[in-house]
Amino acid sequence: MEAQDFLITVAQISIAIAGFSSIVEALSTRHLQHWSDVERFKFRMLLQVAAFAMFFALLPLVLMQLWEEQTAWRTALLIYGIFHLVDIGSFIIKFPSGVPWVVKLTTFIGLTIAGLQIYIASVPLSRFVIFIYMVALVWQLFIAFLGFAMMLYGTRTEVEKK
C-alpha cells in the first residue's frame, strides 16, 4: 500500500469512528445535560482524537502540493509531533480525578510517540519519517477506538465507582 493510500484510509476510518460515536450518543437514553463531567470528557476526547487523526492524515497530502515530497513529510511530522505533545500535555492537565490506569498508560505511550515524531523530524533519518508518521496515525486511531469502546462499555473512573 502506498503511503498516500494509507493516509486516505486513516482519514476515512477516523471519520467513521467520529460518526459512529455521535450516532451511539444520539441514540443514548441519557441527554447530554445529564452526563457527568467524566462522560463529557470521554466523548470530547473521542471526537477530538478522531478529528486530529483525520486532519493529520490529510496534512502531508496538502503539503506535497507546496513542497518536494520529503520536505512535506518532514514538515508534517514536525507539526504533528509538536501538536501531539501539546495535546497530550493539555489532556494531562484536564484529567478528571481517578482516570483508569489504561488512560495513564496510553498517555505515557503517546508522549513517547510525540517525542519520537519531533526527534525524527529534526534529524536526518529520512527513512523513518514516513514510518513514524504512520505509527503516530495508527496510535491516534487506536486511541479513538479505545475511547469508542470505553464509551460503549461504560468504563468508569475510581471516583464514579464510589
FENQUIWO-V363764 format. One record per residue. RES is the residue in one small letter. PHI is phi in whole degrees, -180 to 180 (NA if undefined). D_CENTER is the distance of its C-alpha to the mean C-alpha in whole Angstrom. Layout:
RES:PHI:D_CENTER / RES:PHI:D_CENTER
This chain:
m:NA:22 / e:-69:22 / a:-59:19 / q:-68:19 / d:-64:19 / f:-60:16 / l:-61:14 / i:-64:16 / t:-63:15 / v:-61:11 / a:-61:12 / q:-66:14 / i:-64:12 / s:-65:9 / i:-65:12 / a:-64:14 / i:-62:11 / a:-63:11 / g:-65:15 / f:-63:16 / s:-62:15 / s:-66:17 / i:-65:20 / v:-59:19 / e:-69:19 / a:-65:22 / l:-88:24 / s:-64:24 / t:-78:27 / r:-102:26 / h:-83:26 / l:-52:23 / q:-66:26 / h:-99:26 / w:-75:23 / s:-77:23 / d:-60:20 / v:-66:18 / e:-64:18 / r:-63:17 / f:-60:14 / k:-62:13 / f:-67:13 / r:-62:12 / m:-61:9 / l:-61:8 / l:-65:9 / q:-65:7 / v:-63:4 / a:-64:6 / a:-65:8 / f:-65:6 / a:-61:5 / m:-64:9 / f:-59:10 / f:-76:9 / a:-72:11 / l:-93:14 / l:-56:14 / p:-60:16 / l:-64:18 / v:-69:19 / l:-65:20 / m:-67:22 / q:-78:25 / l:-99:25 / w:-129:26 / e:-62:26 / e:-55:24 / q:-64:23 / t:-65:23 / a:-63:21 / w:-63:18 / r:-64:19 / t:-66:19 / a:-61:15 / l:-65:14 / l:-64:16 / i:-61:14 / y:-63:11 / g:-62:12 / i:-64:13 / f:-62:11 / h:-59:8 / l:-63:11 / v:-65:12 / d:-63:9 / i:-65:9 / g:-60:13 / s:-70:13 / f:-64:11 / i:-62:14 / i:-63:17 / k:-93:16 / f:-49:16 / p:-71:19 / s:-65:21 / g:77:21 / v:-60:18 / p:-60:18 / w:-60:18 / v:-64:15 / v:-69:13 / k:-64:15 / l:-65:15 / t:-66:11 / t:-66:11 / f:-62:13 / i:-64:12 / g:-61:9 / l:-62:12 / t:-64:14 / i:-64:11 / a:-62:11 / g:-62:15 / l:-63:15 / q:-59:14 / i:-66:16 / y:-62:19 / i:-66:19 / a:-70:19 / s:-91:22 / v:-115:24 / p:-79:26 / l:-109:24 / s:-57:23 / r:-72:23 / f:-100:20 / v:-60:18 / i:-67:17 / f:-60:17 / i:-70:14 / y:-62:12 / m:-66:12 / v:-59:11 / a:-63:8 / l:-67:7 / v:-63:9 / w:-61:7 / q:-60:3 / l:-65:6 / f:-62:8 / i:-64:6 / a:-63:6 / f:-65:9 / l:-61:10 / g:-61:10 / f:-65:12 / a:-64:14 / m:-63:15 / m:-68:16 / l:-66:18 / y:-96:20 / g:62:20 / t:-62:19 / r:-122:21 / t:-80:21 / e:-63:24 / v:-65:25 / e:-67:25 / k:-71:27 / k:-79:30
